[in-house]
Amino acid sequence: MSTYTAEDQRKVTTRRLAEMKQRGEKIACLTAYDFTMARLVDEAGVDFILVGDSASNVMAGNTTTLPMTLDQMIYHARCVVNGVKRALVVCDMPFGTYQGNSKEALANAIRIMKESGAEAVKLEGGAEIRESVERILSAGIPVCGHLGLTPQSINKFGSYTVRAREQAEAEKLLNDARMLDELGCFALVLEKIPADLAAQVAREVSIPVIGIGAGGAVDGQILVAQDMLGMSKGFSPRFLRRYADLSTVINDALSHYVSDVKISDFPNEKEQY
């Protein structure tokens, strides 16, 4: 088993992520939604922790990310920030908090920054949300873009299949990536797109490109922590590598506990006062 310890224990910032891209150092990213997991992820040397609206699926059991509210995202982000010392903490702006009205988008981004302590926000989309991105950036709030499969648009897409296979969609993605770079976003997430297209984006933009199902030629990778730890079942996309089988480990431990209680083996004499 290999282990990794970050040589540089300084706080990760958007500037340091840019420096990592410049020197060709891969950026390791994971999601977290609570204090306990955030502390473990941070101690493992992860550079970028995303408090994703995927909490809707992972923590609340919803089928899409759409039900997440701003208050819920702020709560999860605050929990994560409390457990992190080194990693950059980025919070998703949930559906409905930045589309259509850039003034509301800025007000919501400010709430996230002030009330959660997160260090940046992430928005899904390209040209459609340009005004919101510009307004948030103008307030000094770092923005991470997200293109390709954008889960908040699931009802538009109708499925979670690979995006940008067709030339027109691929060209739009490239144009959107260039735009987000030029506007001043500090990073870009590409989800579930062809590896060759992702590699082209990473070459053409100056900012770090983080992939999930976007091949290995981008600047970093992100997965949902519960997925790569094997805590979730029934979700096995091609891009997911499971590094543990915690579902089985946890189930065995819980069953053992129930059995010990039932047979009066827990607590024993050493476990009582």
Contacts in CASP RR format, 6 or more apart in sequence:
PFRMAT RR
TARGET T0000
AUTHOR 0000-0000-0000
METHOD contacts of the structure
MODEL  1
MSTYTAEDQRKVTTRRLAEMKQRGEKIACLTAYDFTMARLVDEAGVDFIL
VGDSASNVMAGNTTTLPMTLDQMIYHARCVVNGVKRALVVCDMPFGTYQG
NSKEALANAIRIMKESGAEAVKLEGGAEIRESVERILSAGIPVCGHLGLT
PQSINKFGSYTVRAREQAEAEKLLNDARMLDELGCFALVLEKIPADLAAQ
VAREVSIPVIGIGAGGAVDGQILVAQDMLGMSKGFSPRFLRRYADLSTVI
NDALSHYVSDVKISDFPNEKEQY
4 44 0 8 1.000
4 45 0 8 1.000
5 45 0 8 1.000
6 45 0 8 1.000
6 47 0 8 1.000
6 86 0 8 1.000
9 86 0 8 1.000
10 16 0 8 1.000
10 86 0 8 1.000
11 85 0 8 1.000
11 86 0 8 1.000
11 88 0 8 1.000
12 47 0 8 1.000
12 48 0 8 1.000
12 86 0 8 1.000
12 87 0 8 1.000
12 88 0 8 1.000
13 88 0 8 1.000
13 119 0 8 1.000
14 88 0 8 1.000
14 119 0 8 1.000
14 120 0 8 1.000
14 142 0 8 1.000
14 186 0 8 1.000
14 187 0 8 1.000
16 88 0 8 1.000
17 27 0 8 1.000
17 47 0 8 1.000
17 48 0 8 1.000
17 88 0 8 1.000
17 186 0 8 1.000
17 187 0 8 1.000
17 208 0 8 1.000
18 186 0 8 1.000
18 206 0 8 1.000
18 207 0 8 1.000
18 208 0 8 1.000
20 26 0 8 1.000
20 27 0 8 1.000
20 47 0 8 1.000
20 208 0 8 1.000
20 219 0 8 1.000
21 27 0 8 1.000
21 207 0 8 1.000
21 208 0 8 1.000
21 219 0 8 1.000
24 219 0 8 1.000
26 219 0 8 1.000
26 220 0 8 1.000
26 221 0 8 1.000
27 47 0 8 1.000
27 48 0 8 1.000
27 208 0 8 1.000
27 210 0 8 1.000
27 219 0 8 1.000
27 220 0 8 1.000
27 221 0 8 1.000
28 45 0 8 1.000
28 46 0 8 1.000
28 47 0 8 1.000
28 48 0 8 1.000
28 220 0 8 1.000
28 221 0 8 1.000
29 46 0 8 1.000
29 47 0 8 1.000
29 48 0 8 1.000
29 49 0 8 1.000
29 50 0 8 1.000
29 210 0 8 1.000
29 220 0 8 1.000
29 221 0 8 1.000
29 222 0 8 1.000
29 223 0 8 1.000
30 41 0 8 1.000
30 46 0 8 1.000
30 49 0 8 1.000
30 50 0 8 1.000
30 222 0 8 1.000
30 223 0 8 1.000
30 224 0 8 1.000
30 225 0 8 1.000
30 228 0 8 1.000
31 49 0 8 1.000
31 50 0 8 1.000
31 51 0 8 1.000
31 52 0 8 1.000
31 54 0 8 1.000
31 58 0 8 1.000
31 222 0 8 1.000
31 223 0 8 1.000
31 224 0 8 1.000
31 225 0 8 1.000
31 226 0 8 1.000
32 38 0 8 1.000
32 41 0 8 1.000
32 49 0 8 1.000
32 50 0 8 1.000
32 51 0 8 1.000
32 80 0 8 1.000
32 225 0 8 1.000
33 51 0 8 1.000
33 52 0 8 1.000
33 55 0 8 1.000
33 58 0 8 1.000
33 59 0 8 1.000
33 76 0 8 1.000
33 79 0 8 1.000
33 80 0 8 1.000
34 59 0 8 1.000
34 76 0 8 1.000
34 79 0 8 1.000
34 80 0 8 1.000
35 79 0 8 1.000
35 80 0 8 1.000
35 82 0 8 1.000
35 83 0 8 1.000
37 225 0 8 1.000
38 49 0 8 1.000
38 79 0 8 1.000
38 80 0 8 1.000
38 81 0 8 1.000
38 82 0 8 1.000
38 83 0 8 1.000
38 84 0 8 1.000
39 83 0 8 1.000
39 84 0 8 1.000
41 49 0 8 1.000
41 87 0 8 1.000
41 225 0 8 1.000
42 49 0 8 1.000
42 83 0 8 1.000
42 84 0 8 1.000
42 85 0 8 1.000
42 86 0 8 1.000
42 87 0 8 1.000
45 86 0 8 1.000
45 87 0 8 1.000
46 87 0 8 1.000
47 87 0 8 1.000
47 88 0 8 1.000
48 87 0 8 1.000
48 88 0 8 1.000
48 90 0 8 1.000
48 187 0 8 1.000
48 210 0 8 1.000
48 222 0 8 1.000
49 80 0 8 1.000
49 84 0 8 1.000
49 87 0 8 1.000
49 88 0 8 1.000
49 89 0 8 1.000
49 90 0 8 1.000
50 90 0 8 1.000
50 91 0 8 1.000
50 92 0 8 1.000
50 122 0 8 1.000
50 222 0 8 1.000
51 73 0 8 1.000
51 76 0 8 1.000
51 77 0 8 1.000
51 80 0 8 1.000
51 89 0 8 1.000
51 90 0 8 1.000
51 91 0 8 1.000
51 92 0 8 1.000
51 116 0 8 1.000
51 118 0 8 1.000
52 73 0 8 1.000
52 76 0 8 1.000
52 91 0 8 1.000
52 92 0 8 1.000
52 122 0 8 1.000
53 65 0 8 1.000
53 68 0 8 1.000
53 73 0 8 1.000
53 92 0 8 1.000
53 94 0 8 1.000
53 95 0 8 1.000
53 151 0 8 1.000
53 152 0 8 1.000
54 65 0 8 1.000
54 92 0 8 1.000
54 151 0 8 1.000
54 224 0 8 1.000
55 68 0 8 1.000
55 72 0 8 1.000
55 73 0 8 1.000
55 76 0 8 1.000
56 62 0 8 1.000
56 64 0 8 1.000
56 65 0 8 1.000
56 66 0 8 1.000
56 67 0 8 1.000
56 68 0 8 1.000
57 63 0 8 1.000
57 64 0 8 1.000
57 65 0 8 1.000
58 224 0 8 1.000
58 226 0 8 1.000
58 232 0 8 1.000
59 76 0 8 1.000
60 67 0 8 1.000
60 68 0 8 1.000
64 151 0 8 1.000
64 154 0 8 1.000
64 155 0 8 1.000
65 94 0 8 1.000
65 95 0 8 1.000
65 151 0 8 1.000
65 152 0 8 1.000
65 154 0 8 1.000
66 95 0 8 1.000
66 152 0 8 1.000
66 154 0 8 1.000
66 155 0 8 1.000
68 92 0 8 1.000
68 94 0 8 1.000
68 95 0 8 1.000
69 94 0 8 1.000
70 93 0 8 1.000
70 94 0 8 1.000
70 97 0 8 1.000
70 108 0 8 1.000
70 111 0 8 1.000
70 112 0 8 1.000
72 94 0 8 1.000
73 91 0 8 1.000
73 92 0 8 1.000
73 93 0 8 1.000
73 94 0 8 1.000
73 112 0 8 1.000
73 116 0 8 1.000
74 91 0 8 1.000
74 111 0 8 1.000
74 112 0 8 1.000
74 115 0 8 1.000
74 116 0 8 1.000
75 116 0 8 1.000
76 91 0 8 1.000
77 89 0 8 1.000
77 91 0 8 1.000
77 112 0 8 1.000
77 116 0 8 1.000
77 117 0 8 1.000
77 118 0 8 1.000
78 115 0 8 1.000
78 116 0 8 1.000
78 117 0 8 1.000
80 89 0 8 1.000
80 118 0 8 1.000
81 89 0 8 1.000
81 116 0 8 1.000
81 117 0 8 1.000
81 118 0 8 1.000
88 119 0 8 1.000
88 120 0 8 1.000
89 117 0 8 1.000
89 118 0 8 1.000
89 119 0 8 1.000
89 120 0 8 1.000
90 118 0 8 1.000
90 119 0 8 1.000
90 120 0 8 1.000
90 121 0 8 1.000
90 122 0 8 1.000
90 144 0 8 1.000
91 112 0 8 1.000
91 116 0 8 1.000
91 118 0 8 1.000
91 120 0 8 1.000
91 121 0 8 1.000
91 122 0 8 1.000
92 121 0 8 1.000
92 122 0 8 1.000
93 105 0 8 1.000
93 108 0 8 1.000
93 109 0 8 1.000
93 112 0 8 1.000
93 121 0 8 1.000
93 122 0 8 1.000
93 123 0 8 1.000
94 152 0 8 1.000
95 152 0 8 1.000
97 104 0 8 1.000
97 105 0 8 1.000
97 108 0 8 1.000
98 104 0 8 1.000
98 105 0 8 1.000
98 108 0 8 1.000
98 109 0 8 1.000
98 123 0 8 1.000
98 129 0 8 1.000
98 132 0 8 1.000
98 136 0 8 1.000
99 105 0 8 1.000
99 128 0 8 1.000
99 129 0 8 1.000
99 132 0 8 1.000
100 129 0 8 1.000
100 131 0 8 1.000
100 132 0 8 1.000
101 132 0 8 1.000
102 131 0 8 1.000
102 132 0 8 1.000
102 134 0 8 1.000
102 135 0 8 1.000
103 135 0 8 1.000
105 129 0 8 1.000
105 132 0 8 1.000
105 135 0 8 1.000
105 136 0 8 1.000
106 132 0 8 1.000
106 135 0 8 1.000
106 136 0 8 1.000
106 138 0 8 1.000
106 139 0 8 1.000
109 121 0 8 1.000
109 136 0 8 1.000
109 139 0 8 1.000
109 141 0 8 1.000
110 139 0 8 1.000
110 141 0 8 1.000
112 118 0 8 1.000
112 121 0 8 1.000
113 119 0 8 1.000
113 121 0 8 1.000
113 141 0 8 1.000
119 142 0 8 1.000
120 141 0 8 1.000
120 142 0 8 1.000
120 143 0 8 1.000
120 144 0 8 1.000
120 186 0 8 1.000
121 136 0 8 1.000
121 141 0 8 1.000
121 142 0 8 1.000
121 143 0 8 1.000
121 144 0 8 1.000
122 143 0 8 1.000
122 144 0 8 1.000
122 145 0 8 1.000
122 146 0 8 1.000
122 189 0 8 1.000
123 129 0 8 1.000
123 132 0 8 1.000
123 133 0 8 1.000
123 136 0 8 1.000
123 143 0 8 1.000
123 144 0 8 1.000
123 145 0 8 1.000
123 146 0 8 1.000
124 145 0 8 1.000
124 146 0 8 1.000
124 147 0 8 1.000
124 150 0 8 1.000
124 151 0 8 1.000
124 152 0 8 1.000
124 153 0 8 1.000
125 145 0 8 1.000
125 146 0 8 1.000
125 147 0 8 1.000
125 150 0 8 1.000
125 176 0 8 1.000
126 133 0 8 1.000
126 145 0 8 1.000
126 147 0 8 1.000
126 176 0 8 1.000
126 179 0 8 1.000
126 180 0 8 1.000
127 172 0 8 1.000
127 175 0 8 1.000
127 176 0 8 1.000
127 179 0 8 1.000
130 179 0 8 1.000
130 183 0 8 1.000
133 143 0 8 1.000
133 145 0 8 1.000
133 180 0 8 1.000
133 183 0 8 1.000
133 185 0 8 1.000
134 183 0 8 1.000
136 143 0 8 1.000
137 143 0 8 1.000
137 183 0 8 1.000
137 184 0 8 1.000
137 185 0 8 1.000
142 185 0 8 1.000
142 186 0 8 1.000
143 183 0 8 1.000
143 184 0 8 1.000
143 185 0 8 1.000
143 186 0 8 1.000
144 185 0 8 1.000
144 186 0 8 1.000
144 187 0 8 1.000
144 188 0 8 1.000
144 189 0 8 1.000
145 180 0 8 1.000
145 185 0 8 1.000
145 187 0 8 1.000
145 188 0 8 1.000
145 189 0 8 1.000
146 188 0 8 1.000
146 189 0 8 1.000
146 190 0 8 1.000
146 191 0 8 1.000
147 173 0 8 1.000
147 176 0 8 1.000
147 177 0 8 1.000
147 180 0 8 1.000
147 188 0 8 1.000
147 189 0 8 1.000
147 190 0 8 1.000
147 191 0 8 1.000
147 193 0 8 1.000
148 163 0 8 1.000
148 164 0 8 1.000
148 173 0 8 1.000
148 190 0 8 1.000
148 191 0 8 1.000
148 192 0 8 1.000
148 193 0 8 1.000
149 157 0 8 1.000
149 160 0 8 1.000
149 161 0 8 1.000
149 162 0 8 1.000
149 163 0 8 1.000
149 191 0 8 1.000
149 192 0 8 1.000
149 193 0 8 1.000
150 191 0 8 1.000
151 160 0 8 1.000
151 191 0 8 1.000
154 160 0 8 1.000
157 163 0 8 1.000
160 192 0 8 1.000
161 192 0 8 1.000
162 192 0 8 1.000
162 193 0 8 1.000
162 194 0 8 1.000
163 169 0 8 1.000
163 173 0 8 1.000
163 191 0 8 1.000
163 192 0 8 1.000
163 193 0 8 1.000
164 170 0 8 1.000
164 172 0 8 1.000
164 173 0 8 1.000
164 193 0 8 1.000
164 194 0 8 1.000
164 197 0 8 1.000
165 194 0 8 1.000
170 194 0 8 1.000
170 197 0 8 1.000
173 193 0 8 1.000
173 197 0 8 1.000
173 201 0 8 1.000
174 197 0 8 1.000
174 200 0 8 1.000
174 201 0 8 1.000
174 204 0 8 1.000
177 188 0 8 1.000
177 190 0 8 1.000
177 201 0 8 1.000
177 204 0 8 1.000
177 205 0 8 1.000
177 209 0 8 1.000
178 204 0 8 1.000
178 205 0 8 1.000
180 188 0 8 1.000
180 205 0 8 1.000
180 207 0 8 1.000
181 188 0 8 1.000
181 205 0 8 1.000
181 206 0 8 1.000
181 207 0 8 1.000
184 207 0 8 1.000
185 207 0 8 1.000
186 207 0 8 1.000
186 208 0 8 1.000
187 207 0 8 1.000
187 208 0 8 1.000
187 209 0 8 1.000
187 210 0 8 1.000
188 201 0 8 1.000
188 205 0 8 1.000
188 207 0 8 1.000
188 208 0 8 1.000
188 209 0 8 1.000
188 210 0 8 1.000
189 209 0 8 1.000
189 210 0 8 1.000
189 211 0 8 1.000
189 212 0 8 1.000
189 222 0 8 1.000
190 198 0 8 1.000
190 201 0 8 1.000
190 209 0 8 1.000
190 210 0 8 1.000
190 211 0 8 1.000
190 212 0 8 1.000
190 214 0 8 1.000
190 218 0 8 1.000
191 211 0 8 1.000
191 212 0 8 1.000
191 213 0 8 1.000
191 214 0 8 1.000
192 212 0 8 1.000
192 213 0 8 1.000
192 214 0 8 1.000
192 237 0 8 1.000
192 239 0 8 1.000
193 213 0 8 1.000
193 214 0 8 1.000
195 214 0 8 1.000
195 215 0 8 1.000
195 216 0 8 1.000
195 217 0 8 1.000
198 209 0 8 1.000
198 211 0 8 1.000
198 214 0 8 1.000
198 215 0 8 1.000
198 216 0 8 1.000
198 217 0 8 1.000
198 218 0 8 1.000
199 215 0 8 1.000
199 216 0 8 1.000
199 217 0 8 1.000
199 218 0 8 1.000
201 209 0 8 1.000
201 218 0 8 1.000
202 209 0 8 1.000
202 217 0 8 1.000
202 218 0 8 1.000
202 219 0 8 1.000
208 219 0 8 1.000
208 220 0 8 1.000
209 218 0 8 1.000
209 219 0 8 1.000
209 220 0 8 1.000
210 218 0 8 1.000
210 219 0 8 1.000
210 220 0 8 1.000
210 221 0 8 1.000
210 222 0 8 1.000
211 218 0 8 1.000
211 220 0 8 1.000
211 221 0 8 1.000
211 222 0 8 1.000
212 221 0 8 1.000
212 222 0 8 1.000
212 223 0 8 1.000
212 239 0 8 1.000
213 237 0 8 1.000
213 238 0 8 1.000
213 239 0 8 1.000
214 239 0 8 1.000
215 239 0 8 1.000
223 239 0 8 1.000
223 240 0 8 1.000
223 241 0 8 1.000
224 232 0 8 1.000
226 232 0 8 1.000
227 235 0 8 1.000
227 240 0 8 1.000
227 242 0 8 1.000
228 240 0 8 1.000
228 241 0 8 1.000
228 242 0 8 1.000
228 243 0 8 1.000
228 244 0 8 1.000
229 242 0 8 1.000
229 243 0 8 1.000
229 244 0 8 1.000
229 246 0 8 1.000
230 242 0 8 1.000
230 243 0 8 1.000
230 244 0 8 1.000
230 245 0 8 1.000
230 246 0 8 1.000
230 247 0 8 1.000
231 246 0 8 1.000
231 247 0 8 1.000
231 250 0 8 1.000
232 247 0 8 1.000
233 247 0 8 1.000
257 266 0 8 1.000
259 265 0 8 1.000
260 266 0 8 1.000
END
